[in-house]
Amino acid sequence: MTIARTLSLALGVGTLLLPASADRAQNSLPATHPEPITIRILDGKGGAPLAHVHLRVAAGYDDRDLRLGLWSEEVVTDGQGRASLPTSLKNFSFVAVWVAKHKLCAAHGRSTYVNLDNIRYEGLSAANRCGTTVVAETPGVLNVFARAHPKDLPPPPAAKPAVSAAAKPPARCRSKAPRANQHAQGEPIPIEPTHEVAGADWLP
């Protein structure tokens, strides 16, 4: 009788504990974030987007996870210097970004560690120690500044050729010819009277 009572009490306590344990397990699961997150890589000096550069993106729950790179993927920026955060890394707490063959403009210059919640709700820009470029922060966008190589930047616009003075056509000067009955100073020209000669048909 004592054994049966003990078993019934144990089963009752276990039944009471099961809902509480299930609630704790459900609360400990990471939240799902379907919204997209964009990573933009910009030149820290001039602000130009760095197109077609390779990124290594790591995510985790703390700094140790990011250093070990337990969850990481590689992406490539498009023509506007943008890349989407992979879906497999969206539900973590922190993310780190490395740009292949480029030094970042952040304080440590190698990677950028940021909180994903700040990016989702407010947008975030990493530190820029390469210049004074500042961009507007947009929710869902992480701006990362890096030192650009000359091949990363678009060519400068061609300068228009300067027109030299020798190449200019000479200006036309129009001078007024004096009238037949006037001097150059505007005075009338005296005309001598002609004498008719009889029989002089040969005269002009």
KADAGI-V934009 format. One record per helix or strand. SS is the DSSP state (A for helix, B for strand). FROM is the first residue (numbers start at 0). LEN is the number of residues. If there is no record, write none. Layout:
ss=<SS;SS>
from=<FROM;FROM>
len=<LEN;LEN>
//
This chain:
ss=<A;B;B;B;A;B;B;A;B;B;B;A;B;B;A;B;B>
from=<1;37;48;53;62;70;81;86;93;103;111;115;123;140;149;181;187>
len=<27;6;1;7;6;6;3;3;6;1;4;6;2;6;3;1;1>
//
